[in-house]
Amino acid sequence: MSPDRNQKRTRTAIPWRTKLVVTALAATLLAGPGVAQAVPKAAPAPREQVAAATITWTLERASNPTQDQQSAYNLITAAMNAAVARYNNVSDLGKSITVRYDPSVPTADGNINGTIRFGNRGYMTERTALHEIAHTIGVGTSSGWSRLGGSGTWTGAQATALVRQFDGSAAKLSTGGGHFWPYGLNYENEMSGTAADRHVQIVAAMVRDGL
């Protein structure tokens, strides 16, 4: 039965403000991903970090160096830059070091007061610089060295565990004359990239032991 053509249809008028709200809401739903998004949480506050210590060094120079002095300065600078870079890359040890060229020194020496003297050009090498930096940190020069290494064998747990990690469960660090071995870099023929890195790691472990 068809509707009476004369029958009027009644429609409820929608206020124009309501139309705008409905239209905007529909557009938002169509454009969105279809899932309500939570408000992002605020990023956690960064944790406070303590900066690692570093080794720094300065070279005492004559105001008007002779050719001999300038030649020595160049060799010492190359050796110290390489050694300090290795210490800072491999460890978090800190020390402020003053370096001097002193021709009266037969080889080179380092003191716990933070001074290193180079005399003989044959010792102006990275190997020697690494070795002497260890003396400024306490190897052979500190009360901790006497306490932990005075028996002829290093007794600190951390450095002992490290050398055993390198060389096997029976390995030990021998001490004597203010030096240690293996990895003490006491002679030029001991030098290699691996030995140099292990030297620094062992010195750092000795410091943790109480050097």
C-alpha positions in Angstrom: 0.0 0.0 0.0 1.6 3.2 -1.1 1.6 6.2 1.2 -0.8 9.0 0.6 0.9 11.6 -1.5 -1.0 14.2 0.3 0.4 13.1 3.7 3.0 15.5 5.0 6.2 14.2 6.4 7.3 15.7 9.6 11.1 16.4 10.1 12.8 17.7 13.2 15.1 20.6 12.4 18.6 20.2 13.7 20.1 23.4 15.1 23.1 24.7 13.0 25.5 24.6 15.9 24.7 20.9 16.5 25.4 20.2 12.8 28.8 21.8 13.0 29.7 19.7 16.1 28.6 16.5 14.5 30.4 17.3 11.2 33.6 18.1 13.0 33.4 14.9 15.1 32.8 12.7 12.1 35.8 14.3 10.3 38.0 13.6 13.3 36.9 9.9 13.5 37.4 9.4 9.8 40.9 11.0 9.8 42.1 9.3 13.0 43.4 5.7 13.3 40.1 4.5 14.8 41.7 3.9 18.3 41.8 6.6 20.9 45.4 7.6 21.6 46.6 8.0 25.1 48.4 11.1 26.0 52.2 10.4 25.8 53.8 10.0 29.2 56.5 12.5 30.0 60.1 11.2 29.5 61.8 10.2 32.7 64.3 12.6 34.1 67.8 11.7 33.0 69.9 10.0 35.6 72.8 11.9 37.0 76.0 10.5 35.7 79.5 11.0 37.2 82.1 11.9 34.6 85.0 9.5 34.3 88.3 10.8 35.5 91.0 11.5 32.8 94.8 11.7 32.7 96.2 15.0 31.6 99.7 16.1 31.0 101.9 19.1 30.4 105.4 19.4 29.1 107.8 21.9 30.7 109.7 23.6 27.9 112.6 26.0 27.7 111.5 29.4 26.5 114.2 29.3 23.8 114.8 25.6 23.3 118.0 24.3 21.7 117.9 21.9 18.8 118.6 19.1 21.2 115.7 20.1 23.4 113.3 20.6 20.6 114.1 17.2 19.2 113.5 15.6 22.6 110.2 17.6 23.1 108.9 16.2 19.8 109.7 12.6 20.7 108.3 13.0 24.3 105.1 14.7 23.0 104.4 11.8 20.5 105.1 9.2 23.2 102.9 10.9 25.9 100.0 11.7 23.6 99.8 8.0 22.5 100.1 6.7 26.1 97.7 9.1 27.6 95.1 8.4 24.8 95.4 4.7 25.5 95.0 5.2 29.3 91.9 7.4 28.7 90.4 5.0 26.2 90.9 1.8 28.2 90.4 3.1 31.8 88.8 5.7 33.9 91.9 6.6 35.9 92.8 10.2 36.6 96.1 12.0 37.1 97.6 15.3 36.3 101.2 14.8 35.1 104.1 17.1 34.5 106.7 15.9 32.1 110.3 17.2 31.8 113.3 16.5 29.6 116.3 15.9 31.7 119.4 14.7 30.0 120.9 13.6 33.3 118.3 10.8 33.6 119.8 7.6 32.1 116.5 6.2 31.0 113.2 7.7 32.3 111.4 7.7 35.7 108.0 8.4 37.1 107.0 9.6 40.6 103.7 9.4 42.5 103.8 13.2 42.9 102.8 13.3 39.2 106.2 14.0 37.5 107.9 12.0 34.7 111.4 12.7 33.5 112.7 11.5 30.2 116.5 11.5 29.5 117.6 8.9 27.0 116.0 9.2 23.6 115.8 5.4 23.3 113.2 5.6 26.1 111.0 8.3 24.6 108.4 5.8 23.4 104.8 5.0 24.1 105.9 1.8 26.0 108.1 3.8 28.4 105.4 6.5 28.8 102.8 3.9 29.7 105.2 2.3 32.2 106.1 5.6 33.8 102.4 6.8 34.0 101.8 3.6 36.0 104.5 4.7 38.5 102.7 8.1 38.9 99.5 6.3 39.7 101.2 4.1 42.4 102.9 1.1 40.8 106.1 0.7 42.9 105.6 4.1 44.5 102.6 3.9 46.9 101.9 2.4 50.3 99.2 0.2 48.7 101.9 -1.3 46.4 104.0 -2.2 49.4 101.0 -3.8 51.2 99.6 -5.7 48.2 102.8 -6.4 46.2 105.5 -6.5 48.8 105.6 -10.3 49.0 106.7 -10.8 45.4 103.2 -11.6 44.2 100.3 -9.2 43.9 97.6 -10.3 46.3 94.8 -8.0 45.3 91.8 -9.9 44.1 90.8 -7.8 41.0 94.1 -7.6 39.3 94.8 -11.3 40.0 91.5 -12.3 38.5 92.2 -10.2 35.4 95.6 -11.7 34.7 94.0 -15.2 35.1 91.4 -14.2 32.6 94.2 -13.3 30.2 96.6 -16.2 30.8 94.7 -19.0 32.6 93.8 -20.0 36.1 97.4 -20.5 37.3 98.6 -17.1 36.2 99.8 -14.5 38.8 101.2 -11.0 38.8 104.8 -11.1 40.1 106.2 -8.0 41.7 109.7 -6.8 42.5 111.9 -3.7 42.3 108.8 -1.5 41.9 107.6 -3.4 38.8 105.2 -6.1 37.9 105.0 -8.8 35.2 103.5 -10.0 32.9 102.1 -6.9 31.2 104.3 -4.5 33.2 105.9 -3.2 29.9 109.3 -3.2 31.6 111.2 -3.7 28.3 110.6 -2.5 24.8 110.3 -6.0 23.4 107.2 -6.5 25.6 105.2 -3.9 23.7 102.2 -4.7 21.5 98.8 -3.2 21.2 97.3 -6.1 23.2 100.0 -6.0 25.9 99.6 -2.2 26.2 95.8 -2.4 26.7 96.2 -5.2 29.2 98.9 -3.2 31.0 96.4 -0.3 31.5 93.6 -2.7 32.5 95.8 -4.3 35.1 96.9 -0.9 36.6 93.3 0.1 36.8 92.4 -3.2 38.6 95.3 -2.6 41.0 93.9 0.8 41.8 90.5 -0.9 42.6 92.4 -3.4 44.8 93.8 -0.5 46.9 97.0 0.6 45.0 
